[in-house]
Amino acid sequence: MQELLSNYLMSASKDIYLMLDATLNIVQQSSNFETFFPQSYGNSLKDYFYQTTFDESDVNLSYCDDQNNMVTILYSKHDDTPFSCYAYKNKNQIHFFAQPQYSDDMQLIDSISTLTMQMAEITRQLNAKNSELDQAYKHLQNTQEQLIESEKLASLGQLIAGIAHEINTPLGVINGANQSSLEHFKPMYTHLIDLQLSDDHRQTLLDLLNQSDFDNKPSIKESRNIRKAFMAVLENEGIEDGRSYADKLIKLGIYEKIEDYIPLLKQPHTLELLESALLINQQERNFSNIALAIQKATKIIFSLKNFVRRNNSMEKVEVDLLEGLESVLTIYHNQIKQAIHLELDVEPVRLLCYPDALIQVWTNLIHNALQAMDYEGNMKIILHAQTDHILFSVSDSGSGIPKEIQSKIFNPFFTTKPQGEGTGLGLDIVKKIIEEHEGEIGFDSSDAGTTFWIKLPTNKEQT
């Protein structure tokens, strides 16, 4: 079939037909070829045609396909006759067709050829612009997400600052009232003792109360045995209602050696004084718990204010990185205390930096570590000054990062979290912040867990 087609083209076509090999050497030619080239000039297409836009020793063909007829204008080396030519490849063969063109036909072919080249160049430029626009759009999305997060954080900062002010005021009042009550409570009890006991017995009662040990409270069984022992001693000393005395002494944290206090316990109002002492002791512990709660609330408010505080000057300031890290850990205290074993290997480290941005880094890496463990496991945080840099790392005991996605985790918009739970910008922003500090960030991951590490330079001037 191929041979029949070639024979037909050789004899029947009005156009010049040449069968060429891959190097443009002539394998076969149509019978009318000698009409245009009455003498032989060689064995190659380049021996018979030239192209005005190239050197006369060269020919550049445009191969047509099913969609386009790519026309090439070549000129005869015999008499400079212009030919409109097109060719197509079939395996290692090139089928070449050429038709002489004159006057108007030639102008039309020139126009088509020029237009074809212009369209090809325009297509190339459009593809390049589309690629640039795609990159610009992704960058715009990235910037927009960062601006949104920044605006949210700024609004949150203003809200928290207002709330903190409103909470600090009543906390101050509560703390003042608590301290005042504590200061007035002890003198009232001392005055009560003065009214009921002589000097010797008063000092004995104070010594007894100083023996209190609330930190080593006995078990129920041990308390039962202590009560029996106390009641036996009191009964031998002829003190009535020994059980009431024994119960009061145990509640006051007295668990042994009451023999030295028998003279005191025989006084008529001692049981009432022990009851008063028990009430006062309980009240003192209430005051202490209130003070501790106020201290924790104050620390949380301070951490929240520190967490969202913004440095609007956009200038680096020297800060202690440990303070920012502790603020973040305070925010996550509730999630950590449930089922996380936290190991801290940290020290105060001062650095000229953008503190707000670094707090965002600590927050993101700690949050990711907690999620990687599903809020259950071991976490280790390191913050140390090295010879020429500061090292910060967060390790978790999660299942690790799959190898097939490790190369993508710093890419914008890449996330392994379910839809709606992550934007894929967290680690991308973290990486940009570290780069702004001229630092490095990386990670090591295996089935046993993941460690993200950061190195911030300290021995070179940072601008």
C-alpha positions as CSV (number, residue, x, y, z in Angstrom):
1,M,0.0,0.0,0.0
2,Q,2.8,2.4,0.9
3,E,4.6,1.7,-2.3
4,L,1.4,2.2,-4.4
5,L,0.8,5.6,-2.7
6,S,4.4,6.7,-3.3
7,N,4.2,5.6,-7.0
8,Y,1.0,7.6,-7.4
9,L,2.5,10.7,-5.8
10,M,5.5,10.3,-8.1
11,S,3.4,10.4,-11.2
12,A,0.0,11.9,-10.7
13,S,0.5,14.9,-8.5
14,K,0.9,18.3,-10.1
15,D,3.1,19.4,-7.2
16,I,6.7,18.5,-6.8
17,Y,6.9,15.5,-4.5
18,L,10.0,14.3,-2.8
19,M,10.5,11.4,-0.4
20,L,13.3,12.4,2.0
21,D,15.2,10.7,4.8
22,A,15.7,12.2,8.2
23,T,18.8,14.2,7.0
24,L,16.8,15.7,4.1
25,N,18.5,13.5,1.5
26,I,16.3,12.7,-1.6
27,V,15.2,9.1,-1.6
28,Q,12.6,9.4,-4.4
29,Q,11.3,12.2,-6.6
30,S,8.2,12.8,-8.7
31,S,8.4,12.7,-12.5
32,N,7.8,16.5,-12.8
33,F,10.8,17.3,-10.6
34,E,13.1,17.6,-13.7
35,T,10.8,20.2,-15.2
36,F,11.8,22.7,-12.5
37,F,15.3,21.4,-12.1
38,P,16.6,20.3,-15.6
39,Q,20.0,19.5,-14.3
40,S,21.2,17.7,-11.1
41,Y,22.7,19.8,-8.3
42,G,23.2,17.1,-5.8
43,N,21.3,14.5,-3.6
44,S,20.0,16.8,-0.8
45,L,17.0,19.1,-0.6
46,K,19.4,21.8,0.4
47,D,21.1,21.5,-3.0
48,Y,17.9,22.5,-4.8
49,F,16.2,25.0,-2.4
50,Y,17.2,27.8,-0.1
51,Q,15.3,30.0,2.4
52,T,15.7,33.8,2.4
53,T,15.6,34.0,6.2
54,F,18.5,31.5,6.5
55,D,21.8,31.0,5.0
56,E,21.5,29.6,1.4
57,S,23.1,26.4,2.6
58,D,20.3,25.7,5.1
59,V,16.6,24.8,4.9
60,N,14.1,25.0,7.8
61,L,10.9,22.9,7.3
62,S,7.6,23.4,9.2
63,Y,5.9,20.0,9.5
64,C,2.2,19.9,9.2
65,D,-0.1,17.8,11.3
66,D,-3.8,16.9,11.2
67,Q,-4.8,20.3,12.6
68,N,-2.6,22.8,10.7
69,N,-0.9,23.2,7.3
70,M,2.4,24.7,8.1
71,V,3.6,26.4,4.9
72,T,7.3,27.1,4.3
73,I,8.5,29.4,1.5
74,L,11.5,28.1,-0.3
75,Y,13.3,29.4,-3.4
76,S,14.7,27.4,-6.3
77,K,18.5,27.5,-6.6
78,H,18.0,27.0,-10.4
79,D,16.1,30.2,-11.2
80,D,15.0,31.7,-7.8
81,T,11.3,30.6,-8.3
82,P,9.4,30.8,-5.1
83,F,7.7,27.6,-3.9
84,S,5.1,27.1,-1.2
85,C,6.1,23.9,0.6
86,Y,4.8,21.7,3.3
87,A,6.0,18.4,4.7
88,Y,5.0,15.7,7.1
89,K,6.9,12.9,8.8
90,N,6.0,9.2,8.7
91,K,8.4,7.3,10.9
92,N,11.9,7.9,9.4
93,Q,10.5,9.3,6.1
94,I,9.7,12.9,5.2
95,H,7.1,13.5,2.5
96,F,7.8,16.9,0.9
97,F,5.5,18.8,-1.4
98,A,6.3,22.0,-3.3
99,Q,4.3,24.2,-5.6
100,P,5.6,27.2,-7.6
101,Q,4.0,30.5,-6.7
102,Y,3.9,33.7,-8.6
103,S,2.7,37.4,-7.9
104,D,-0.6,37.4,-5.9
105,D,-0.3,33.8,-4.9
106,M,3.2,34.5,-3.6
107,Q,2.0,37.5,-1.5
108,L,-0.8,35.4,0.0
109,I,1.5,32.6,0.9
110,D,4.0,35.1,2.4
111,S,1.1,36.6,4.5
112,I,0.0,33.2,5.7
113,S,3.5,32.2,6.6
114,T,4.1,35.5,8.4
115,L,0.8,35.2,10.2
116,T,1.6,31.6,11.2
117,M,4.9,32.6,12.8
118,Q,3.2,35.6,14.5
119,M,0.5,33.4,16.0
120,A,3.1,30.9,17.2
121,E,5.0,33.8,19.0
122,I,1.8,35.2,20.4
123,T,0.9,31.7,21.7
124,R,4.3,31.4,23.4
125,Q,4.0,34.8,25.0
126,L,0.5,34.1,26.2
127,N,1.6,30.8,27.8
128,A,4.4,32.6,29.6
129,K,2.1,35.3,30.8
130,N,-0.4,32.7,32.0
131,S,2.3,31.0,34.0
132,E,3.3,34.4,35.5
133,L,-0.3,35.2,36.4
134,D,-0.8,31.8,38.0
135,Q,2.3,32.4,40.2
136,A,1.2,35.9,41.0
137,Y,-2.3,34.7,42.0
138,K,-0.9,32.1,44.3
139,H,1.4,34.7,45.9
140,L,-1.6,37.0,46.3
141,Q,-3.6,34.3,48.0
142,N,-0.7,33.6,50.3
143,T,-0.3,37.3,51.2
144,Q,-4.1,37.7,51.6
145,E,-4.2,34.8,54.1
146,Q,-1.3,36.2,56.1
147,L,-3.0,39.6,56.2
148,I,-6.3,38.1,57.3
149,E,-4.5,36.2,60.1
150,S,-2.6,39.3,61.1
151,E,-5.8,41.4,61.2
152,K,-7.5,38.7,63.2
153,L,-4.6,38.6,65.7
154,A,-4.6,42.4,65.9
155,S,-8.3,42.5,66.6
156,L,-7.9,39.7,69.1
157,G,-5.2,41.7,70.8
158,Q,-7.4,44.7,71.2
159,L,-10.2,42.6,72.6
160,I,-8.0,40.8,75.0
161,A,-6.4,44.0,76.2
162,G,-9.9,45.4,77.0
163,I,-10.9,42.1,78.7
164,A,-7.7,41.9,80.7
165,H,-8.2,45.4,82.0
166,E,-11.8,44.6,83.1
167,I,-10.7,41.4,84.8
168,N,-7.6,42.8,86.5
169,T,-9.6,45.4,88.4
170,P,-11.9,42.9,90.2
171,L,-8.9,40.5,90.7
172,G,-7.0,43.3,92.4
173,V,-10.0,43.9,94.7
174,I,-10.4,40.2,95.5
175,N,-6.7,39.9,96.2
176,G,-6.7,42.9,98.5
177,A,-9.7,41.7,100.4
178,N,-8.2,38.2,100.8
179,Q,-4.9,39.6,102.2
180,S,-6.8,41.9,104.6
181,S,-9.0,39.1,105.9
182,L,-5.9,36.9,106.4
183,E,-4.1,39.6,108.3
184,H,-7.1,40.2,110.6
185,F,-8.0,36.6,111.2
186,K,-4.9,35.4,113.1
187,P,-4.9,38.3,115.7
188,M,-8.6,37.4,116.4
189,Y,-7.6,33.9,117.3
190,T,-4.6,35.0,119.4
191,H,-6.9,37.4,121.3
192,L,-9.3,34.5,121.9
193,I,-6.5,32.4,123.3
194,D,-5.4,35.2,125.6
195,L,-8.9,35.4,127.0
196,Q,-9.2,31.7,127.7
197,L,-5.7,30.4,128.8
198,S,-2.8,31.4,131.0
199,D,0.5,32.3,129.5
200,D,2.0,28.8,130.0
201,H,-1.0,27.0,128.5
202,R,-1.3,29.6,125.7
203,Q,2.3,28.8,124.5
204,T,1.7,25.1,124.8
205,L,-1.4,25.4,122.5
206,L,0.7,27.4,120.0
207,D,3.4,24.7,120.1
208,L,0.7,22.0,119.5
209,L,-0.6,23.8,116.5
210,N,2.9,24.3,115.1
211,Q,3.2,20.5,115.1
212,S,0.5,20.3,112.4
213,D,1.4,18.4,109.3
214,F,-1.2,18.7,106.6
215,D,1.2,17.6,103.8
216,N,1.4,14.0,105.0
217,K,-2.3,13.2,105.7
218,P,-2.7,9.6,106.8
219,S,-5.0,7.1,105.1
220,I,-8.4,6.2,106.5
221,K,-7.0,3.0,108.2
222,E,-4.1,4.9,109.6
223,S,-6.4,7.7,111.0
224,R,-8.5,5.0,112.7
225,N,-5.5,3.6,114.4
226,I,-4.3,7.1,115.5
227,R,-7.7,7.9,116.9
228,K,-7.7,4.7,119.0
229,A,-4.3,5.5,120.3
230,F,-5.2,9.1,121.2
231,M,-8.5,7.9,122.9
232,A,-6.5,5.4,125.0
233,V,-4.1,8.1,126.2
234,L,-6.9,10.6,127.0
235,E,-8.9,7.9,128.8
236,N,-5.9,7.0,131.0
237,E,-5.5,10.7,131.9
238,G,-9.2,10.9,132.9
239,I,-10.2,13.3,130.1
240,E,-13.8,12.8,129.1
241,D,-15.1,12.8,125.5
242,G,-11.8,11.6,124.3
243,R,-13.2,10.8,120.8
244,S,-14.0,14.5,120.2
245,Y,-10.5,15.6,121.3
246,A,-9.0,12.8,119.1
247,D,-11.0,13.9,116.0
248,K,-10.1,17.6,116.4
249,L,-6.4,16.8,116.9
250,I,-6.3,14.6,113.7
251,K,-8.1,17.2,111.7
252,L,-5.6,19.7,112.9
253,G,-2.8,17.6,111.5
254,I,-1.6,16.2,114.9
255,Y,-0.8,12.5,114.5
256,E,1.6,11.7,117.4
257,K,3.1,12.7,120.7
258,I,0.1,14.2,122.6
259,E,1.4,13.2,126.0
260,D,3.3,16.5,126.5
261,Y,0.0,18.4,125.9
262,I,-2.2,16.6,128.5
263,P,-2.1,19.5,131.0
264,L,-3.4,21.8,128.2
265,L,-6.1,19.3,127.2
266,K,-7.4,19.2,130.8
267,Q,-8.2,22.9,130.7
268,P,-12.0,23.7,130.7
269,H,-12.1,25.5,127.3
270,T,-9.5,23.6,125.4
271,L,-12.0,21.6,123.3
272,E,-13.7,24.9,122.2
273,L,-10.3,26.4,121.4
274,L,-9.3,23.4,119.3
275,E,-12.6,23.7,117.4
276,S,-11.8,27.4,116.8
277,A,-8.3,26.5,115.7
278,L,-9.7,24.0,113.2
279,L,-12.1,26.6,111.7
280,I,-9.3,29.2,111.5
281,N,-6.9,26.7,109.9
282,Q,-9.5,25.8,107.3
283,Q,-10.1,29.5,106.6
284,E,-6.3,30.1,106.2
285,R,-6.2,27.3,103.7
286,N,-9.1,28.9,101.9
287,F,-7.3,32.2,101.8
288,S,-4.2,30.5,100.4
289,N,-6.3,28.8,97.7
290,I,-7.9,32.1,96.7
291,A,-4.4,33.7,96.5
292,L,-3.1,30.8,94.4
293,A,-6.2,31.1,92.0
294,I,-5.6,34.9,91.7
295,Q,-2.0,34.3,90.9
296,K,-2.9,31.8,88.2
297,A,-5.5,34.0,86.7
298,T,-3.1,37.0,86.7
299,K,-0.5,34.8,84.9
300,I,-2.9,33.7,82.3
301,I,-4.0,37.3,81.6
302,F,-0.4,38.4,81.4
303,S,0.4,35.5,78.9
304,L,-2.6,36.3,76.8
305,K,-1.6,40.0,76.6
306,N,2.0,39.0,75.8
307,F,0.7,36.5,73.2
308,V,-1.2,39.0,71.2
309,R,0.9,42.1,71.8
310,R,1.9,43.6,68.5
311,N,5.1,45.5,67.6
312,N,3.7,48.0,65.2
313,S,7.1,49.7,64.6
314,M,8.2,46.6,62.6
315,E,11.7,47.0,64.1
316,K,13.7,44.3,65.8
317,V,13.9,44.5,69.6
318,E,16.0,42.5,72.1
319,V,13.8,40.2,74.2
320,D,14.1,37.0,76.2
321,L,12.8,34.2,74.0
322,L,11.9,32.1,77.0
323,E,9.3,34.6,78.1
324,G,7.4,34.3,74.8
325,L,7.7,30.5,74.9
326,E,6.3,30.4,78.5
327,S,3.4,32.6,77.4
328,V,2.6,30.1,74.6
329,L,2.9,27.1,77.0
330,T,0.5,28.8,79.5
331,I,-2.1,29.2,76.7
332,Y,-1.8,25.4,75.9
333,H,-1.5,24.4,79.6
334,N,-5.0,22.8,79.6
335,Q,-4.3,20.7,76.5
336,I,-0.9,19.7,77.8
337,K,-1.8,18.7,81.4
338,Q,-4.4,16.1,80.3
339,A,-2.3,13.4,78.8
340,I,1.0,15.0,77.6
341,H,4.3,14.3,79.4
342,L,6.2,17.6,78.7
343,E,10.0,17.7,79.1
344,L,11.5,21.2,79.1
345,D,15.2,21.7,78.4
346,V,15.2,25.5,78.2
347,E,17.1,28.6,79.5
348,P,16.7,32.4,79.2
349,V,18.1,33.5,75.8
350,R,18.1,37.1,74.6
351,L,18.0,37.9,70.9
352,L,17.4,40.9,68.7
353,C,14.3,39.8,66.8
354,Y,10.7,40.3,65.9
355,P,9.2,38.8,69.1
356,D,5.6,38.8,67.9
357,A,6.6,36.8,64.8
358,L,8.6,34.3,66.8
359,I,5.7,33.8,69.2
360,Q,3.7,32.8,66.1
361,V,6.4,30.3,65.3
362,W,6.4,28.7,68.8
363,T,2.6,28.5,68.7
364,N,2.4,26.8,65.3
365,L,5.0,24.2,66.0
366,I,3.7,23.4,69.5
367,H,0.1,23.2,68.2
368,N,1.2,20.9,65.3
369,A,3.1,18.6,67.7
370,L,0.0,18.3,70.0
371,Q,-2.2,17.5,67.0
372,A,0.4,15.0,65.7
373,M,0.0,13.0,68.9
374,D,-3.7,13.5,69.1
375,Y,-3.0,15.3,72.4
376,E,-1.6,12.2,74.1
377,G,2.1,11.3,74.3
378,N,5.5,12.8,75.0
379,M,6.7,16.2,74.0
380,K,10.2,17.7,74.5
381,I,11.1,21.4,73.9
382,I,14.6,22.7,73.8
383,L,15.7,26.3,73.8
384,H,19.5,26.9,74.2
385,A,22.2,29.3,73.1
386,Q,24.9,27.6,71.1
387,T,28.2,29.0,69.9
388,D,26.9,31.0,66.9
389,H,23.2,30.4,67.0
390,I,20.2,29.8,69.2
391,L,18.6,26.3,68.9
392,F,14.9,25.7,69.4
393,S,13.2,22.4,68.8
394,V,9.9,20.7,69.4
395,S,9.7,16.9,69.5
396,D,6.6,14.7,69.6
397,S,5.9,11.0,69.8
398,G,3.4,10.9,67.0
399,S,3.4,8.6,64.0
400,G,5.8,10.8,62.0
401,I,5.4,12.5,58.6
402,P,5.0,10.1,55.6
403,K,8.1,10.2,53.3
404,E,6.0,10.9,50.2
405,I,4.8,14.2,51.6
406,Q,7.9,15.4,53.5
407,S,9.1,17.5,50.5
408,K,5.8,19.4,50.4
409,I,5.1,20.3,54.0
410,F,6.6,23.8,53.7
411,N,4.7,24.5,50.4
412,P,2.0,27.2,50.6
413,F,-1.6,25.7,50.9
414,F,-0.4,22.2,51.5
415,T,-2.1,20.6,54.5
416,T,-2.7,17.1,55.8
417,K,-5.6,18.3,58.0
418,P,-9.3,17.8,57.1
419,Q,-11.0,20.4,55.1
420,G,-11.9,23.4,57.2
421,E,-9.2,22.7,59.9
422,G,-6.2,24.1,58.1
423,T,-5.2,26.6,55.4
424,G,-1.9,25.0,54.6
425,L,-0.1,28.3,55.4
426,G,1.1,27.5,58.9
427,L,4.5,26.1,58.1
428,D,4.9,28.3,55.0
429,I,4.5,31.4,57.3
430,V,6.9,29.8,59.9
431,K,9.5,29.3,57.2
432,K,9.2,32.9,56.0
433,I,9.5,34.2,59.5
434,I,12.7,32.2,60.1
435,E,14.1,33.4,56.8
436,E,13.4,37.0,57.9
437,H,15.6,36.3,60.8
438,E,18.3,34.8,58.5
439,G,17.8,31.4,60.2
440,E,17.2,27.8,59.3
441,I,14.3,25.5,59.8
442,G,14.1,21.7,59.2
443,F,12.8,18.5,60.6
444,D,13.6,14.9,61.3
445,S,10.8,12.4,61.2
446,S,10.3,8.6,61.7
447,D,7.7,6.2,62.9
448,A,8.7,7.1,66.4
449,G,7.9,10.8,66.1
450,T,9.0,14.1,64.6
451,T,11.3,16.9,65.6
452,F,11.2,20.4,64.1
453,W,14.3,22.4,64.7
454,I,15.2,26.1,64.2
455,K,18.6,27.8,64.2
456,L,18.6,31.6,64.7
457,P,22.0,33.3,64.1
458,T,23.5,35.3,66.9
459,N,27.0,36.1,65.7
460,K,26.3,38.3,62.7
461,E,24.6,41.7,62.4
462,Q,20.9,41.3,61.5
463,T,19.2,44.0,59.7
